[in-house]
């Protein structure tokens, strides 16, 4: 298993290098950090800024210099704020990770439970109910659902029950002033997590239901039942483990993308995460922040694909790691 993981990581290195080059070139050709000096017609400041950011050299040379600096921990300086890019990205990533980790865990638990229930009680009233709710959840855009939550909990309930503060303002774990998870932290996190998970629960529950139905109709499940194996053992020891494989693919893919940032959710709930950082940098033409964001997002996608491959081998021994 360890050799397989090392091989996959080594295979991912050239992919990441090529992706970083394409990203760097695309962003560099799109944005010019010296444009403000051009607009001010300050030729001296323009030339100094061009030399400072290394724009007086060819783009491949700029990328090689940037890549060498990144390997040493220097991601550059933001042209918008003057802060170190890695400091900005790591701080924003901390907020996004709090939101995404809780969202994925909540969505997985609920979606798997609904999927198993619907598959074991196919065409029942509960199955039809969850199917209808899942279609509603898939069709419901996050920005609309988030605004509804803000309007109901942050405005209507506040006015009706005279709450002291709106509940849609986000406070990070290290921003509560207390150690550990407390109710204030949960109270401020619940609405963004609900906005994030509504579509995930709807989609993943459909995956789990469909996969579970395929597995419980397989020959080895019928054989286990014919041998008198208890129903609970058939469902959770044999069927459930095999039914997780298709879901793992979708969860890994979407989780990697979520860690890249949730622009809509973070903007709605004033979360200073990766999505908000990317949006601000994009509007300001902050080249090094945009490049850092896209590289970090790519790293998470590759990492979660690797985790999915490892999960396949653990869930299904028939998968050959070679």
SULDA-V724950 format. One record per backbone hydrogen bond with DSSP energy under -1.0 kcal/mol. NH is the residue of the N-H (numbers start at 0). CO is the residue of the C=O. E is the energy in kcal/mol with one decimal. If there is no record, write none. Layout:
NH,CO,E + NH,CO,E
This chain:
4,0,-2.2 + 5,1,-2.4 + 6,2,-2.4 + 7,3,-2.4 + 8,4,-2.2 + 9,5,-2.4 + 10,6,-2.5 + 11,7,-1.5 + 15,11,-2.5 + 16,12,-2.5 + 17,13,-2.5 + 18,14,-2.5 + 19,15,-2.5 + 20,16,-1.9 + 21,17,-2.4 + 22,18,-2.7 + 23,19,-2.6 + 24,20,-2.6 + 25,21,-2.5 + 26,22,-2.6 + 27,23,-2.7 + 28,24,-2.3 + 29,25,-1.1 + 30,26,-2.7 + 34,31,-1.7 + 37,33,-1.5 + 38,34,-2.4 + 39,35,-1.6 + 41,36,-2.1 + 45,41,-2.4 + 46,42,-2.3 + 47,43,-2.2 + 48,44,-2.6 + 49,45,-2.2 + 50,46,-2.0 + 51,47,-2.5 + 52,48,-2.4 + 54,49,-2.4 + 56,53,-1.1 + 61,57,-2.2 + 62,58,-2.8 + 63,59,-2.3 + 64,60,-2.4 + 65,61,-2.6 + 66,62,-3.1 + 67,63,-2.2 + 68,64,-2.0 + 69,65,-2.4 + 70,66,-1.9 + 72,69,-1.8 + 73,68,-2.9 + 77,82,-3.0 + 81,77,-1.4 + 84,75,-2.4 + 87,83,-1.8 + 88,84,-2.8 + 89,85,-2.8 + 90,86,-1.8 + 91,87,-2.2 + 92,88,-2.9 + 93,89,-1.6 + 94,90,-1.3 + 95,91,-2.1 + 96,92,-2.7 + 97,93,-1.5 + 98,94,-1.6 + 99,95,-2.9 + 100,96,-2.6 + 101,97,-1.4 + 102,98,-1.9 + 103,99,-3.1 + 104,100,-2.3 + 105,101,-2.4 + 106,102,-2.5 + 107,103,-2.7 + 108,104,-2.2 + 109,105,-2.2 + 110,106,-2.8 + 111,107,-2.6 + 112,108,-1.8 + 113,109,-2.5 + 114,110,-2.7 + 115,111,-2.4 + 116,112,-2.3 + 117,113,-2.7 + 118,114,-2.0 + 119,115,-2.4 + 120,116,-1.5 + 123,120,-1.8 + 127,123,-2.4 + 128,124,-2.4 + 129,125,-2.7 + 130,126,-2.3 + 131,127,-2.4 + 132,128,-2.3 + 133,129,-2.2 + 134,130,-2.0 + 135,131,-1.9 + 136,132,-2.5 + 137,133,-2.6 + 138,134,-1.9 + 144,140,-2.2 + 145,141,-3.0 + 146,142,-1.7 + 147,143,-2.1 + 148,144,-2.3 + 149,145,-2.4 + 150,146,-2.7 + 151,147,-2.6 + 152,148,-2.7 + 153,149,-1.5 + 155,150,-2.8 + 156,151,-2.5 + 158,154,-2.3 + 159,155,-2.4 + 160,156,-2.9 + 174,171,-1.5 + 185,181,-2.1 + 186,182,-2.9 + 187,183,-1.7 + 189,185,-1.7 + 192,188,-2.0 + 193,189,-2.3 + 194,190,-2.3 + 195,191,-2.1 + 196,192,-2.5 + 197,193,-1.6 + 200,196,-3.2 + 201,197,-1.5 + 202,198,-2.6 + 203,199,-2.9 + 204,200,-2.1 + 205,201,-1.2 + 206,202,-1.9 + 207,203,-2.6 + 208,204,-2.3 + 209,205,-2.4 + 210,206,-2.6 + 211,207,-2.5 + 212,208,-2.3 + 213,209,-1.8 + 214,210,-2.0 + 215,211,-2.5 + 217,214,-2.2 + 221,217,-1.8 + 222,218,-2.4 + 223,219,-1.9 + 224,220,-2.2 + 225,221,-2.2 + 226,222,-1.7 + 227,224,-1.4 + 228,223,-2.2 + 233,229,-2.3 + 234,230,-2.6 + 235,231,-2.6 + 236,232,-1.9 + 237,232,-1.0 + 238,233,-2.6 + 239,234,-3.0 + 241,237,-1.2 + 242,238,-2.3 + 247,243,-2.3 + 248,244,-1.2 + 249,245,-1.3 + 250,246,-2.8 + 251,247,-2.7 + 252,248,-2.1 + 253,249,-2.5 + 254,250,-2.5 + 255,251,-1.9 + 256,252,-1.5 + 257,253,-2.4 + 258,254,-2.0 + 260,257,-1.8 + 265,261,-2.7 + 266,262,-2.0 + 267,263,-2.5 + 268,264,-2.0 + 270,265,-2.6 + 272,270,-2.2 + 276,272,-2.4 + 277,273,-2.8 + 278,274,-2.3 + 279,275,-2.4 + 280,276,-2.5 + 281,277,-2.6 + 282,278,-2.1 + 283,279,-1.6 + 285,280,-2.7 + 286,284,-1.3 + 289,285,-2.2 + 290,286,-2.5 + 291,287,-2.1 + 292,288,-2.5 + 293,289,-2.2 + 294,290,-2.3 + 295,291,-2.5 + 296,292,-2.5 + 297,293,-2.0 + 298,294,-2.2 + 299,295,-2.0 + 300,296,-1.8 + 301,297,-2.3 + 302,298,-2.4 + 303,299,-2.4 + 304,300,-1.8 + 305,301,-1.9 + 306,302,-2.2 + 307,303,-2.0 + 308,304,-1.9 + 309,305,-2.1 + 310,306,-2.2 + 311,307,-2.1 + 312,308,-1.6 + 313,309,-1.6 + 314,310,-2.7 + 315,311,-2.7 + 318,315,-2.0
